[in-house]
Amino acid sequence: MGQQQQFNQQNFKKRTSTLVFLKGSTAPLVLYVEKPEALYAELNQAMKSQSANVIEKETQGPLKKVAFMSNQIAALALQEEQYM
């Protein structure tokens, strides 16, 4: 069984997504981009801004393109997940 576990773990890859929680929404937007840490930093700065701006991003996951207002961001997170 030890070999099987080791084999299974070697087949998994890791990816990081940026989660955007919008005010009034129960589920976050899960954004897959090439540089999730950079997107997180950009959105974090936008959250702190006094002005409301439209943020539009193209992504590599199931959501191909998203747009939302910067003043509607309630929280952000980086999530690491395994996939095959």
N, C-alpha and C positions, 0 to 999 in steps of 0.2 A: 504494500500500500504506500510506503514511503516513496518509491519510485514514481508511482502514479501521481502523487501530490506534487512532487518536484516537476514532473512533466507538465501538469496542468498549470502550475505557476509560471513556467517558462513561456507558455502560449499567451499569457495575458500581457497586454500593453497598458500603459497608463496615459491618461489625458486629463487636462485641467480645463474646467469650464468656468466662466464668469456668471454668477447668478445675480440678477437684477430684480429686486423686490420693489414693485410699484405700489404707491399708496392706493388703498381700496381694492387691491388684487390679492387673492389668497395664494396663488401659485407664482413662483418667480419665472422670469424669462431666463432660459438656460442658453447661454451664448457660447458657441465653440469658435474660437478665433486662433490665429497662429500664435499670438502673444497675449495670453489671458492676463498676465500680470500688468502689462502696459495698458490694456483696456480697463482693468480695475482701477489703476492710478488715474487714468483720464476721467472715468466716471466719478471717482471720488472727488476730484477737483471740481467737476461740474456740479456736484451736490452742494459744495461749499459756496458756489457763486450766488450772488444776490439776484442776478438776472436769470430769467427762464429762457432756455435755448432748446431748440429741437436737436435731438441726437439721433442720427441715422447711421446704422451700421450694416454691413454685409457680413454674413457669418458662414461657417463651414458645416454647420449641423443641419438638423431638420428645419430650423428657421433660417431662411436664406437672406432675409433682409428685415430689419426692424427699425421702427422710429418711435420715439417717446420724448416727452418733455423732461428736461433736467430737474425741474422743480417737483416732479412726481416720483423721483427715486426716494424710497424709504430706507433701503439698506442694500448693501453689496456683500458678496462672498465669493471666495474662490473654492471650488470643489474638485478634488482629485478623485478619479474613478478608474476602475479597471475595465478593460474590454478585450475581446478576442480579435 
